[in-house]
Amino acid sequence: MKHGKRYNNISKQVETDKKYSLKEALELAKKLKTANFDETVELSMRLGVNPRHADQLVRGSVILPNGLGKSVKVLAIVSSEKEDEAKAAGADMIGFEDYIKKITEGWVDFDVMVTTPDMMKHIGKLGKHLGARGLMPSPKTGTVTMNISQAVKDAKAGKVNYKVDKTGNIHSPIGKSSFKDEDILENAKVLIESVIAARPATVKGQYVKSIYICTTMGPGIPVDIQTTLEATK
């Protein structure tokens, strides 16, 4: 992949033979920010799992204590009996058939979908529209539940859902480059702790293979695994 001059210049400030502490990596990522917008900070982890085996799929969700620094658009697909509950909790869009039709036609202008178990027979048909974008609700992430109020509030509070991809990697936003150092560090630690807790019992050997920090427009910064895991215990 070919990068521009700006990217190549800031990449030179990342020492290729060094593994940074989590704190150092986050501070450097923020320092290297050059875009004229508030870049998202992302944490990536390569895991020693084989995603082709169902018992080694790693997925979960966690509420980041300092949020994501953005307004989260929540769509609630619910029956009429649940509409008032979703509205009171702060859902941005609420409905059923109209939204199913819009999604079928390609509309996906929302960040999180929450729904109830009885609606999944209708939503399951939207897999090709929602799956690739990571928008399909799931009981495992708390987005398919009878407690719609809590699901909406969690999404608004900065809940992130993660799932290992086919190459064994997890990528997740942990905040914005404008966050205070201590806030972005706390978010990163909480996410890492959650991924570690989600380790499948069938995984043998080294579970976390690598950790990287980057911003929207910045290079990946390698994180020292040992000191990071020790700090999150």
Secondary structure, 3 states (H helix, E strand, C coil): CCCCHHHHHHHCCCCCCCCECHHHHHHHHHHCCCCCCCCEEEEEEEECCCCCCHHHCCEEEEECCCCCCCCCCEEEECCHHHHHHHHHHCCCEEECHHHHHHHHCCCCCCCEEEECHHHHHHHHHHHHHHCCCCCCCCHHHCCECCCHHHHHHHHHHCEEEEECCCCCEEEEEEEECCCCHHHHHHHHHHHHHHHHHCCCCCCCCCCEEEEEEEECCCCCEEECHHHHHHHCC
